[in-house]
Amino acid sequence: MALLYRFLVRRTGSKFNAVILKRLCRSKINSPPISLKRLVRFMEGKEDKIAVIVGTVTDDKRMHEVPAMKVTALRFTETVRARILQAGGECLTFDQLALRAPLGQNTLYRFLVRRTGSKFNAVILKRLCRSKINSPPISLKRLVRFMEGKEDKIAVIVGTVTDDKRMHEVPAMKVTALRFTETVRARILQAGGECLTFDQLALRAPLGQNTILLRGPKNAREAAKHFGPAPGVPHSHTKPYVRSKGRKFERARGRRNSRGFRV
């Protein structure tokens, strides 16, 4: 299996395959078993996904009912394999997982960039390879504001779309994102819109036609407020790291107009 995943890492560049390969090469101590009870707890509400364990799945007699699950593991004990299959689930090997699992958006858009030369696909690929900090979430309210008067186009966000309770009415929109929160997905679908994956977007708009590429506010993080010229320097609006928020802490000269000056 290590050979198979070494090949997949080289040919696909997938981070998932790289993690699997790393865990396959670990020692037995660093590949502990997982009990059936813990597995069921982790997979609650994720019945449509495949659980992947680079280790052994063991039985747990405290579990009286086992839901239908698809599980990939290095090894199953006889009892746990029988219980998963009896519940209508599947026990897969890593070879079967490699055939089932999609190659990932990175591989798909790397192929599209190479074969189409589209600038849209190049931007998508670049954003797919970014770190989590540089792929900030976008709220439903901001998304609706940007899509006003563009209802015939598809909004594309390389990040997460989150709900906003200040939005009472949601218009029908077509949205492509890496992830939707459960509430925002329900609200978009209820309004007659669509929540698309990047695989579906590649089929509908391989060159990015009729799409609006959006992204969330990168500097909305609390940490970004502390960046800039030192607090106290003239014309600096950088937020200081204050020991406490009380009356006596950094509220005198330099912080108020009535005490000399204010930056």
N, C-alpha and C positions, 0 to 999 in steps of 0.2 A: 504493500500500500504506500509505503514511503516513496517508492520509485514513481508510482502513479501521480502522487500529489507534488512530487518534485517537478515532474513534467508539466502538470497543470499550472504550477506557480510560474514556471518559465514562459509558458505559452499564453497565459491569460493575464498575469499580473494582478490576480485577485487577492485581496487582503485576507479573505475567508480561507482560501486554500493555503496561504502562507501560515496562518495560525494553526490550521489542521496539521500541516507538515511539521511545524515546531513542536506541537503536542505529541505527534507520533514518535518523535525522536527522544522524548523524555524518558527518564527512568521510571521504574514501577512505583517507587515512593511518590513521585510527582504526578502520577496518574491514578488518583484514588478512586475507589468505586463510588457509585451513587445509588442510594436506595430508591425503591419504587415510590415510596411515600413522598420523598423530596422531589422526585421527577414529576409526579402528578401535580404537586403544589406549584412548581415552576411553570408547568404547561397549562395552568388554568386560564381559560379564555383564549388560548392560542392553539386550538384543536386543528386549525388548517395548516399549521406549520410543522416542520420536521425537527424533532429534538436531536441534537448531535452531541454525543459523549465520547471523548477519546479515553475510554476506560471500560469498566465492567458495570453492568446494571444488575443489582441484587434485589431479591424479594424482600418484602416487608409484610409480616402477618397482620400488622395493625391496619393495613389497607383491606377493607372488605369488598369495596367496589372499585374497579379499574375502568376509567373512561377509554374510549377508542383513541389511540395515539399512533403517530408514525415516529419510530425511534431508530436512530442509527447509533451503533456502539461497536467497540472492538469485540466485546463478548457479552452474552446474556447467560444468566444461570438458567437451568432447565425450567424451573418453576416460573420464573418471571417471563420467559419467552412464551410459555403456555398460557399464562394469564393475559398477556398483551394480545396474543392471537385470538384467544377466546372472546375478548372484549370487542373484536372487530378491528384491531389495530394492525400495525405492520412492524416487523423487526428487520431492518435493512443493514446491509454491510456498507462499508465505505466505497466499494466499487460501484454498488447500486446508487449510492448518493451522488457520486461523480457524474453518473449518467443522467440523474434526475435534476440535480441542481442547475439553475441557469448560470451562464458564465458571468453574469453581473453587468451592470450598466457601464462600468469602465471599459470592459472589453467590447461591448456593443458600439459605444460611441468612438472608441479608438478605431474600429473598423469603418464606421461612417465617415470619420474625418479623412481617413486614408483613401476611401473610394469615392467620396463626393466632393471633397475640398471645400465644404460649406463652413463659413465663418461661425454660424450659429452652433454647429456641432462641435467646433473647436472650443468655443466658449463653455459649452455644457461640459465637455471633457475636462477642461481646466478647473471648473468649479467642483466637479465630482471628486477631484484629487485633492481638494483643499482640506485643511484641518477643520475641526468642529467649531472652533472660535471664529473662523473666517466664513462659516456657513450659518449665519444667525437665523433664528426662526422669524416668520412674518405673521402678524396677527390678521384675523379675518377682517377687521375694520380697515386696516391699511390696504389689504388686498382688494376689498370692495371699492375703496377710493381710487386706486390705480386703474381698476377695470371699468370705471364709469364711462359709458358710451362706447365700450369695446366688447360688447357682449358676444359678438360673433367670433372673437379670437380666443385662443387658448392661453391661459396664464401659466407660465413655467417658473417654478421655484426650486432651486437645488438646495433644499433644506426642509424644515418642518413648517407646516401651517397649523397655527394654534387658534383656539376659540377666543372670542371677545364678547363678554356679556353685555357690553354697551350697544352692540348691534342687535336691534330687535327684529329687523327684516333683512333677509339675505336674498339677493337676486340670483337668478339662474346663471351659473358660470361653469365653464370647463376649466379645470385646474389640474396641472401636473405637478407633483411634488415627490420628494423622497419619502416623506412620511406625513400622515394626517393624524391629529388627535381624534379619538373616538367621537367626541361631541361635534367637532367641526366637520368631520366626514358625514355624520348624520344630518347636520343642518344643510350642507351643500346638496346632498342627495334629496332631501325633503323639499328643497326649493326647485327641484327639477334640473339641477346641475350634474356635473360628472367629476369624479375623482380618478384621474388617470395615473398610470405608472409610466416610467420613462421607456419601457419596452413598447407600451401602447402608443406613446407619442412618436416613437421612431417609425411605427407603421403608418400613422396618420399624417405626420409632417416630417418626412426624412430630411428635408432641407430647412426646416424651421419656418415654413410658410404659415401665415396667419397665427403667429404666436407673439406673446408679449413676455419678454424675459425680465423677471423681477427678483429682488433679493431683500432680505430684512435689514434693519439698521445695525451696522457692524459696531458702532460706537455707543450703543445704548446700554452696554454693560456698566455696572457700578465701578469696575476697575478703570474704565476709560476716563471717568470723571477726575481721576487723580493724575492723569498724564498732562504734561505741559510745563510751562514755566513754574518755578517754585512758588508756592503760596506765600503771599506777602510782597512779592516783586510787583512794582507798579504795572497796572493794566493786566495783571494775571487773574484769571478766573478759575484757576485750578483748585479742586476741592482738597483741603488739607486732611491728613490723617490725624484726627483729634483723639486725645486720650479718653475724653468723655464729652457728652453733649450738654453738660450742665451750664448754669448761668455764669460760672467763673472760668470757663474754658474757651479761649480764643474768640472772645466776643468784644474786645475792647479796641485799642488803637489798630487801625488798618482794616477793621471788619465793619465799622459803622461810621457814617458821615459825621455823627455828633462827637466822635472821638478822634479828631485829627483828619483822617482820610479813610476811604474805603476802596479796596481793590476788587 
